[in-house]
Amino acid sequence: MWWILGSHEYSLPECDRPCLTIARQWRLWHGRVAPGHGVRRVSVAGCDLVLLGSCPANDAELRRVAREIAAGQVDALQRVDGSRVALAARGDELLITGDLAGQRPVYYPRASRDGLVAGSHARPLAGSAGLDWDWLAAHLLVPGAADVWWTGTPWQGVNALRPGWTMRVASDGGTTQACRVVLPARARTVEDSAPALSEALDCAVRSRVCTAGRPTADLSGGLDSSTLAVLASRLVDELPALTVATEGVDDADVAARAAREVPGLRHHVVAEPPALLPYAELNRVPRTDEPWLGATTSARERWWMQQVRAEGSDVHLSGDGGDGVLLATPAYLADLASPRQARTLWRHAVGWARLRHQAPHALLRAAVALRGTSYGQACCVAADQLITGTRAGRGWAGLVSWFQVGAAAEWATHEGRAAVARMLRTHADTHTHASVPGRMGIGDSSAFLALNAFARQQRLDADVAAQWSVNHHAPYLDDGVVRACWSVPAWQRTTPEQAKPLLRHAMNGTVPASVLERRTKGDYTTSAYQGLRANADTLRELIHNSRLAEAGILDRYTLISALDRGVNGQSIRLAAFDAVIGTELWLRANEDRDTAERS
């Protein structure tokens, strides 16, 4: 759901009048309200509180928060759970905050323009501003360094508020920002934190399903989607649960076994058409606010949304985001690199090494090295790697880092790499610590930044689904779920012995044992390389006329070489390749939009 906020002198040309006037000083316009994507408002003496998105709190709870804000307790705004943007007007100032994960970003113009304050999307706030090519380069070359590029956008005139941060807007348009997030006290074990996660997930699902007339859910056979489907099935008489059947992947069989054990599920298995390979129908990719990494599989996503829509769905639950909150990056090993945790570090290093048929000593050395590397130093190391054209070691030892230089750097020009290196060094000069809430270890900090990067893409997934008339939700990204997961340290959420131990403890006795005990995961790599071969000519033309190459960011010839290797069956960095293609398609879509607006 889109929204735009302006002061009393701002007017939105496309709309006759605002949807809401807040405290007589600010005007709010917003899009269509849908189940789980609502607009809530409570007013008390001294505070006008508006929530945009999904919020499970009742009106009495919201009024209590509003009274506390009116009394000067600004931090009370952070207690509003869900996946939402909160606006609170008190006195002559306005407070704005987004969600913790970053699925509900708040964009604002760098220079006040006719009273425009903020909005849900960057493009409408950009006006005639040009593209920010350095931001686009950083988004491609250091995608894991969300802290570096988060506050920017593809547009020179628009910034983004950090996830969970609060922005104060004075009556004269002046703004200040601060992180006021307070995470819960650490639990001792995953067993201690499991009830909080169970409650948070139940609340996230209930707040959506109970507002819907015809909820549906994914049921991939994995733990994340199965959990949501089972919880939702308890709230309705019959819940349609959809599974895609793909040749060579056992998801449908596992999902079918689980569905037979849950009375409230009506299982619907849909065979994936063979023609829907990745990179098909790239001329039909929908427009998005920022580069969409799902663009290369948009034909398949469009088909899948058609299946959801055919069920009459008005709220669709997806397991997206489960990995982001339930797992940590291998950087967490650095938190164990101390004499007190030496045994635990050895156990984890040996466990991961065995799973990947590697020696554990490389992991141990990487963990010790990272323990002594500050966040600012990591930014400078990444800058050096970009300038020299080197990368961290491959394998899991190379992943034991604050973040990695992305594989797309292999296809970048020296100028493109130098621009991102400058951004990294500038960031290191002003940020001695990562911009995360509270005091976190390296593992939790890197995992939080990875979650922010994922969630910013997830909101594009939801926008695209809305274009295809599907009300798409990712409950794992709710604030309550994020808080529950970060109540235990990263090294307890992620272990080599068991996948997602926190969720398994939380759902033990709720989700069928066949799902809890599953050790396989669907692999769709084969179809990606089939799609490369089937659509090689289209991709080659796209790269040959690359806008990123014209801007001096990427070298088209090294990228075409990578495409040729993939077409010939050799392994290439698919995620980075997809990000490049998605950005190219986004740039073309914006050229078409600008042409249409001028004509």
matplotlib code that plots the C-alpha trace (Angstrom):
import matplotlib.pyplot as plt

x = [0.0, 1.5, 1.3, 2.6, 2.8, 3.1, 2.7, -0.4, 0.9, 1.6, -1.0, -0.8, -1.7, -3.3, -5.7, -8.4, -7.9, -5.9, -7.2, -6.3, -5.4, -3.1, -3.1, -4.1, -0.5, 0.1, -1.8, -1.7, -2.6, -2.7, -3.7, -6.4, -6.8, -6.7, -6.9, -3.8, -2.7, -4.8, -4.8, -5.4, -5.8, -6.3, -6.3, -5.8, -5.1, -1.7, -1.1, -2.6, -1.3, -1.6, -0.4, 0.0, 0.4, -0.2, -0.6, -2.0, -2.5, -6.1, -7.3, -6.9, -3.2, -2.7, -4.4, -2.1, 0.9, -0.5, -0.9, 2.7, 4.0, 1.9, 3.6, 7.0, 7.8, 8.8, 10.3, 6.7, 6.3, 8.7, 6.3, 3.7, 4.2, 3.6, 4.9, 4.0, 4.9, 3.9, 3.2, 2.7, 1.9, 2.6, 2.8, 4.3, 6.4, 5.7, 7.4, 7.9, 9.3, 9.3, 9.6, 12.7, 13.3, 13.1, 10.1, 8.3, 10.9, 10.3, 11.6, 12.1, 13.4, 16.9, 15.7, 12.2, 10.0, 6.7, 6.0, 6.6, 7.7, 7.9, 6.5, 6.4, 8.2, 11.2, 10.2, 7.2, 9.4, 12.2, 10.6, 13.0, 16.1, 18.5, 19.7, 22.2, 24.6, 27.0, 24.1, 23.2, 26.8, 27.0, 23.7, 25.3, 28.9, 28.4, 24.8, 25.6, 26.8, 23.2, 24.5, 26.5, 23.7, 20.5, 20.0, 20.3, 18.1, 18.4, 17.4, 19.8, 17.1, 15.7, 17.0, 15.7, 15.2, 17.1, 15.0, 13.5, 14.9, 12.7, 12.6, 11.4, 9.9, 9.5, 6.8, 9.4, 10.4, 13.6, 14.4, 16.5, 16.9, 17.8, 17.8, 15.4, 15.0, 15.4, 15.7, 14.6, 17.0, 18.9, 17.5, 19.9, 18.9, 16.7, 14.4, 13.9, 13.1, 10.9, 7.6, 8.2, 8.7, 5.7, 3.5, 5.0, 4.3, 0.8, 0.1, 1.5, -0.6, -3.8, -3.7, -3.8, -6.1, -8.7, -9.2, -9.5, -12.5, -10.5, -6.9, -4.4, -0.9, 2.2, 3.0, 6.4, 7.1, 9.8, 9.6, 9.0, 5.9, 4.5, 4.6, 2.5, 0.0, -0.5, -1.0, -3.5, -5.4, -6.4, -8.2, -10.5, -12.6, -10.6, -7.3, -6.2, -2.5, -0.7, 2.4, 4.2, 5.3, 8.7, 10.3, 13.3, 12.3, 10.7, 8.8, 5.4, 5.8, 6.8, 4.0, 1.5, 2.5, 2.3, -1.1, -2.6, -1.7, -3.4, -7.2, -7.7, -5.6, -7.0, -3.9, -3.6, -0.7, 0.0, 2.4, 4.8, 4.6, 8.0, 8.0, 8.2, 12.0, 14.0, 14.8, 11.6, 9.3, 11.7, 9.7, 6.8, 8.7, 6.5, 7.7, 9.1, 10.2, 13.8, 15.7, 13.9, 16.0, 13.1, 12.8, 14.5, 11.9, 8.9, 7.2, 7.1, 6.0, 3.2, 2.0, 2.2, 0.2, -2.5, -2.8, -3.2, -5.7, -7.7, -8.3, -10.1, -7.4, -7.6, -4.6, -1.7, 0.8, 4.4, 7.3, 9.6, 11.9, 12.2, 15.8, 16.6, 15.3, 16.1, 19.6, 22.8, 25.7, 28.9, 30.3, 28.8, 31.8, 33.8, 31.7, 32.9, 36.6, 37.5, 39.1, 35.7, 34.0, 36.8, 35.1, 31.9, 33.9, 35.7, 32.4, 30.8, 33.8, 34.2, 30.4, 30.3, 33.5, 32.2, 29.0, 31.0, 33.8, 36.4, 39.1, 37.9, 41.2, 40.4, 37.1, 39.0, 41.6, 38.9, 36.9, 39.9, 40.8, 37.3, 37.1, 39.9, 38.4, 36.2, 33.3, 35.2, 38.2, 36.0, 34.7, 38.3, 39.3, 36.4, 37.4, 40.9, 39.6, 37.5, 40.4, 42.8, 40.2, 40.7, 38.1, 37.9, 38.6, 36.0, 34.1, 32.7, 35.9, 35.4, 31.9, 33.2, 33.2, 31.2, 30.1, 31.6, 32.4, 29.7, 30.4, 29.2, 32.5, 34.1, 32.2, 32.7, 34.9, 37.7, 35.7, 32.7, 34.7, 36.5, 33.2, 32.0, 35.4, 35.0, 31.6, 33.0, 35.8, 33.6, 31.2, 34.1, 35.2, 31.8, 30.7, 32.9, 30.1, 27.4, 24.1, 22.1, 19.9, 21.6, 24.9, 25.2, 28.0, 29.4, 27.1, 23.9, 25.0, 25.9, 22.7, 20.6, 22.1, 21.5, 17.9, 17.5, 18.9, 16.4, 13.4, 13.9, 13.6, 10.6, 8.6, 9.1, 7.9, 4.7, 4.4, 4.6, 2.1, -0.3, 0.1, -1.1, -4.0, -2.6, -2.3, 1.1, 2.3, 5.6, 4.8, 8.3, 9.3, 7.0, 8.8, 7.6, 9.2, 12.4, 12.7, 12.0, 14.7, 17.3, 16.6, 19.1, 22.6, 23.4, 25.5, 22.5, 20.1, 22.5, 24.2, 25.7, 23.7, 20.2, 18.6, 16.7, 16.7, 14.7, 11.8, 11.9, 11.6, 8.8, 6.8, 7.5, 4.1, 2.4, 4.0, 4.0, 7.1, 7.6, 8.4, 10.4, 12.6, 13.1, 16.8, 16.5, 15.8, 14.5, 17.2, 16.2, 19.6, 19.1, 16.2, 18.2, 20.8, 18.1, 16.7, 20.1, 20.3, 16.7, 16.9, 20.6, 19.9, 17.7, 20.2, 23.1, 21.2, 20.3, 24.0, 25.3, 23.1, 23.8, 22.9, 25.2, 28.0, 27.1, 27.3, 30.8, 29.9, 30.0, 32.1, 29.7, 32.3, 33.2, 29.5, 28.8, 31.7, 30.0, 26.7, 28.5, 30.0, 26.6, 25.0, 27.8, 27.0, 29.8, 29.0, 28.5, 27.4, 23.7, 22.5, 24.9, 24.0, 20.3, 20.9, 22.6, 19.8, 17.2, 18.9, 19.2, 15.5, 14.6, 16.7, 14.8, 11.5, 12.3, 13.4, 10.0, 8.2, 10.1, 9.4, 5.7, 5.5, 7.2, 4.9]
y = [0.0, 3.3, 6.5, 10.1, 12.6, 16.3, 19.4, 21.6, 23.4, 20.3, 19.0, 15.8, 16.6, 13.2, 13.4, 15.9, 15.8, 13.9, 10.7, 11.9, 15.2, 14.6, 17.1, 19.9, 20.2, 17.2, 15.6, 11.9, 10.2, 6.4, 3.6, 1.0, -0.7, -4.5, -7.2, -7.1, -3.8, -1.3, 2.3, 2.5, 5.8, 6.7, 10.2, 11.3, 14.7, 15.7, 12.9, 11.8, 8.2, 6.6, 3.1, 2.0, -1.7, -4.7, -4.1, -6.6, -4.2, -3.3, 0.2, 0.2, -0.7, 2.0, 4.6, 3.7, 4.2, 7.5, 8.8, 7.9, 9.7, 12.7, 12.7, 12.7, 9.0, 8.8, 5.3, 4.0, 4.2, 1.2, -1.0, -1.0, -4.5, -5.8, -4.8, -1.1, 2.5, 4.6, 8.3, 10.2, 13.9, 15.6, 19.3, 20.9, 17.9, 14.6, 11.3, 8.7, 5.2, 2.1, -1.6, -3.4, -5.7, -2.9, -4.2, -0.9, 1.7, 5.4, 7.6, 11.3, 14.1, 15.3, 18.9, 19.9, 20.5, 22.3, 20.7, 17.1, 15.1, 11.4, 8.4, 4.7, 4.7, 6.6, 7.3, 9.6, 11.7, 12.1, 14.7, 15.5, 14.2, 12.0, 8.5, 7.9, 5.7, 5.3, 3.9, 1.4, 0.3, -0.2, -2.1, -4.5, -4.8, -4.9, -6.2, -7.5, -4.1, -2.8, -0.4, 1.4, 1.9, 1.6, 5.4, 6.1, 5.3, 5.0, 8.7, 11.5, 13.5, 10.9, 9.2, 6.3, 6.1, 3.2, 0.3, 0.9, 4.4, 7.4, 10.6, 13.8, 16.4, 19.9, 22.3, 24.2, 21.0, 20.4, 16.7, 14.7, 10.9, 8.5, 4.8, 4.2, 0.4, -1.6, -5.3, -7.8, -9.2, -12.2, -15.6, -18.3, -20.9, -21.5, -23.5, -20.4, -18.2, -20.7, -19.6, -16.0, -17.0, -19.2, -16.4, -13.8, -16.0, -16.9, -13.1, -12.3, -14.9, -14.2, -10.4, -11.2, -14.2, -12.8, -9.8, -11.9, -13.5, -16.1, -16.5, -18.8, -20.0, -21.4, -25.0, -25.8, -28.6, -26.5, -25.6, -21.9, -22.0, -25.2, -23.3, -20.5, -22.8, -24.9, -21.8, -20.3, -23.5, -23.3, -20.0, -20.9, -23.9, -24.7, -23.1, -23.6, -24.4, -24.3, -26.3, -26.1, -29.5, -29.2, -32.1, -33.4, -31.6, -33.4, -30.4, -31.6, -35.1, -33.7, -31.1, -33.8, -35.9, -32.9, -31.8, -35.2, -34.7, -31.2, -31.5, -27.8, -27.7, -28.2, -29.1, -28.0, -29.2, -27.3, -28.7, -26.1, -25.6, -26.5, -23.4, -21.1, -21.1, -18.3, -15.4, -16.0, -13.2, -10.4, -8.0, -8.4, -7.7, -5.3, -1.9, -1.6, 1.3, 0.0, -2.7, -6.0, -9.1, -11.3, -9.9, -12.9, -15.3, -12.9, -15.2, -18.0, -15.6, -14.2, -17.8, -18.6, -15.5, -16.6, -19.8, -17.9, -15.6, -18.5, -19.6, -16.3, -15.3, -11.9, -12.6, -14.9, -16.0, -16.7, -18.2, -15.6, -14.1, -17.2, -17.7, -14.1, -14.1, -17.7, -18.1, -16.1, -15.7, -17.6, -14.4, -15.7, -17.9, -14.8, -14.4, -17.8, -17.0, -16.6, -18.8, -19.2, -20.4, -22.3, -25.7, -24.4, -22.8, -26.1, -28.0, -25.6, -25.4, -29.1, -29.6, -27.1, -28.4, -32.0, -30.9, -29.2, -31.7, -29.1, -28.8, -27.0, -25.1, -22.5, -21.7, -21.3, -19.0, -16.9, -16.6, -15.5, -12.9, -11.5, -11.3, -8.7, -6.8, -3.8, -2.9, 0.2, -1.9, -4.4, -1.5, -0.5, -4.1, -4.4, -1.1, -2.4, -5.6, -3.6, -1.5, -4.4, -6.7, -9.4, -11.2, -13.0, -16.7, -19.0, -21.6, -21.1, -19.5, -16.7, -16.1, -15.6, -11.8, -8.7, -8.8, -9.8, -8.0, -9.3, -11.6, -8.8, -7.0, -9.6, -7.9, -4.3, -1.7, -0.1, 3.1, 1.3, -0.5, 2.8, 4.6, 1.9, 1.8, 5.6, 5.0, 2.3, 4.4, 7.4, 5.2, 3.8, 7.3, 8.1, 4.7, 2.9, 0.4, -1.1, 0.8, -1.9, -1.6, -2.0, -3.8, -6.8, -9.3, -9.6, -12.5, -10.8, -7.5, -9.1, -11.1, -8.0, -6.1, -9.1, -9.1, -5.4, -6.1, -9.0, -7.1, -4.2, -6.6, -8.3, -5.2, -5.1, -8.7, -7.6, -4.6, -6.9, -9.3, -6.4, -5.5, -9.1, -8.7, -10.8, -9.4, -10.9, -11.1, -12.3, -12.6, -13.7, -10.0, -8.7, -6.8, -9.3, -12.2, -10.3, -9.4, -13.0, -14.3, -11.8, -12.7, -15.6, -15.1, -15.9, -19.0, -20.6, -19.8, -21.3, -24.7, -27.4, -30.1, -28.8, -26.4, -23.6, -25.0, -22.0, -22.6, -26.3, -25.9, -23.3, -25.6, -28.9, -30.6, -28.1, -28.7, -32.4, -34.4, -35.1, -31.4, -31.0, -34.0, -33.0, -32.7, -31.9, -28.6, -28.0, -27.1, -25.1, -24.5, -26.9, -24.8, -21.6, -23.0, -24.3, -20.8, -19.3, -21.6, -21.0, -17.2, -16.7, -14.4, -12.1, -11.9, -11.3, -8.4, -7.0, -7.1, -5.8, -2.7, -2.5, 0.8, -0.1, -0.4, 2.9, 4.4, 3.0, 0.6, -2.8, -4.3, -5.8, -8.2, -9.9, -10.2, -11.7, -14.1, -15.2, -15.7, -17.9, -20.0, -20.5, -21.4, -24.0, -25.6, -24.1, -22.7, -18.9, -16.7, -16.8, -14.5, -11.8, -12.3, -12.1, -8.8, -7.3, -8.4, -7.1, -3.7, -3.5, -4.2, -1.7, 1.0, 0.3, 0.5, 3.9, 5.1, 4.0, 5.8, 9.0, 8.9, 8.3, 11.2, 13.6, 12.7]
z = [0.0, -1.1, 1.0, 0.8, 3.6, 3.3, 5.4, 5.2, 2.1, 0.1, -2.4, -4.4, -8.0, -8.7, -5.8, -5.0, -1.3, 1.3, 2.9, 6.4, 8.1, 11.1, 13.9, 11.4, 10.2, 8.0, 5.2, 4.3, 1.0, 0.8, -1.6, -1.3, 2.1, 2.0, 4.7, 6.8, 5.0, 6.9, 8.2, 12.0, 13.8, 17.5, 18.9, 22.5, 24.1, 22.8, 20.3, 17.0, 16.1, 12.7, 11.7, 8.1, 7.4, 9.5, 13.3, 15.7, 18.6, 19.6, 20.0, 23.8, 23.4, 20.8, 22.9, 25.8, 23.5, 22.2, 25.8, 26.6, 23.5, 24.4, 27.8, 26.1, 26.1, 22.5, 22.8, 23.3, 19.5, 19.2, 21.2, 18.4, 16.9, 13.4, 10.0, 9.9, 9.5, 12.5, 12.4, 15.7, 15.9, 19.2, 19.8, 16.8, 15.7, 13.9, 14.6, 11.9, 12.2, 10.0, 10.9, 12.2, 9.3, 6.6, 4.7, 5.3, 4.4, 4.9, 2.1, 2.3, 0.0, 0.8, 0.3, 1.4, -1.7, -1.4, 2.0, 0.9, 4.0, 3.3, 1.4, 1.0, -2.4, -3.6, -7.2, -6.5, -4.2, -6.8, -9.0, -11.8, -9.9, -11.9, -11.1, -8.4, -10.3, -7.3, -5.3, -8.1, -8.2, -4.5, -4.5, -7.1, -5.9, -2.1, -1.7, 1.8, 3.0, 3.6, 6.2, 3.5, 0.9, 2.9, 3.4, -0.3, -3.2, -7.0, -7.1, -6.2, -4.4, -2.1, 1.1, 3.2, 7.0, 8.6, 9.7, 13.1, 13.4, 14.4, 12.4, 14.1, 11.7, 13.1, 11.9, 9.9, 8.0, 9.9, 10.7, 13.1, 13.3, 16.1, 16.8, 19.7, 19.3, 22.5, 21.9, 24.6, 27.2, 26.0, 26.8, 27.9, 25.4, 22.3, 24.6, 26.7, 23.7, 21.8, 23.6, 22.6, 19.0, 19.0, 20.4, 18.0, 14.9, 16.1, 16.6, 13.1, 11.4, 13.5, 12.8, 9.1, 8.8, 11.1, 8.8, 5.7, 4.0, 2.0, 3.3, 1.5, 2.3, 0.6, 1.6, 0.1, 2.5, 4.2, 7.9, 7.4, 5.1, 6.8, 10.2, 8.9, 7.1, 10.2, 12.4, 9.9, 9.5, 13.2, 12.7, 9.7, 8.8, 5.7, 4.5, 0.9, 1.0, -2.4, -3.4, -6.8, -8.2, -10.0, -11.7, -9.7, -6.5, -3.6, -2.1, -3.2, -1.7, 1.7, 1.6, 0.8, 3.8, 6.1, 4.8, 5.6, 9.2, 9.5, 9.2, 8.5, 5.3, 1.8, -0.1, -3.7, -5.8, -9.0, -11.7, -12.9, -16.7, -18.3, -20.4, -17.3, -17.1, -15.6, -18.0, -20.0, -21.0, -19.8, -21.9, -19.5, -16.2, -14.1, -13.0, -9.5, -7.3, -7.1, -9.0, -8.4, -8.0, -8.9, -12.4, -14.0, -12.7, -13.1, -15.6, -13.1, -10.3, -12.5, -13.1, -9.4, -8.4, -10.9, -9.0, -5.8, -7.3, -8.7, -5.1, -4.4, -2.0, -0.2, 2.1, 1.0, 3.6, 2.4, 4.3, 2.8, 5.4, 7.6, 6.7, 7.4, 11.0, 11.9, 10.5, 10.9, 8.5, 9.1, 10.7, 13.9, 14.4, 15.3, 18.4, 19.6, 19.0, 22.7, 25.3, 27.1, 23.9, 22.4, 22.7, 21.1, 18.3, 17.6, 17.6, 15.1, 12.9, 12.7, 12.1, 9.2, 7.7, 7.6, 6.0, 3.2, 3.0, 4.1, 6.7, 9.9, 10.4, 7.7, 9.5, 12.8, 11.3, 9.6, 12.9, 14.9, 12.2, 12.1, 15.9, 15.6, 12.7, 13.4, 11.2, 9.9, 9.1, 7.2, 5.0, 4.2, 3.5, 1.1, -0.6, -1.1, -2.6, -5.0, -6.1, -6.5, -8.1, -5.4, -3.3, -0.1, -0.1, -1.5, 0.5, 4.0, 5.3, 2.9, 4.3, 7.8, 7.3, 8.1, 4.5, 1.2, -2.0, -4.4, -7.3, -9.7, -9.0, -11.3, -14.2, -13.0, -14.5, -12.6, -12.4, -11.1, -8.4, -7.5, -6.9, -4.5, -2.8, -2.1, -0.6, 1.7, 2.9, 3.5, 5.4, 7.5, 8.4, 10.0, 11.3, 13.8, 14.4, 12.2, 12.4, 14.2, 17.3, 20.7, 21.3, 19.1, 18.4, 15.0, 14.1, 15.1, 13.5, 10.1, 10.3, 11.0, 8.0, 5.8, 7.0, 6.1, 2.6, 2.1, 3.5, 1.2, -1.7, -0.1, -0.2, -4.0, -4.1, -2.3, -4.7, -7.7, -6.2, -5.7, -9.4, -10.1, -7.6, -4.8, -1.2, -0.3, 3.3, 4.9, 8.7, 9.6, 9.0, 11.8, 14.5, 17.2, 15.3, 14.7, 18.4, 19.5, 17.1, 18.3, 21.9, 21.5, 20.1, 16.5, 17.4, 19.1, 16.2, 13.7, 14.3, 12.1, 13.9, 13.3, 10.9, 12.6, 16.1, 17.5, 15.2, 15.7, 19.4, 19.0, 16.7, 18.3, 18.7, 16.4, 13.0, 11.7, 12.5, 8.9, 8.3, 11.5, 10.6, 7.0, 6.0, 2.2, 0.5, -3.0, -5.5, -8.6, -10.0, -13.0, -14.3, -14.0, -16.4, -18.7, -18.8, -19.6, -22.7, -23.8, -23.6, -24.4, -27.4, -25.4, -22.6, -24.9, -26.6, -23.1, -22.1, -25.4, -24.9, -21.2, -19.5, -16.6, -19.2, -20.7, -17.2, -16.8, -14.0, -15.7, -18.5, -21.1, -22.5, -19.2, -18.5, -21.9, -21.2, -18.0, -19.9, -22.4, -19.7, -18.1, -21.5, -22.0, -18.6, -16.5, -13.1, -12.8, -10.0, -10.7, -7.9, -9.0, -12.6, -11.8, -9.9, -12.9, -15.3, -12.9, -12.6, -16.4, -16.8, -14.2, -15.9, -19.2, -17.5, -16.1, -19.5, -20.9, -18.0, -18.5, -22.3, -21.6, -19.1, -21.6, -24.4]

ax = plt.figure().add_subplot(projection="3d")
ax.plot(x, y, z, "-o")
ax.set_aspect("equal")
plt.show()
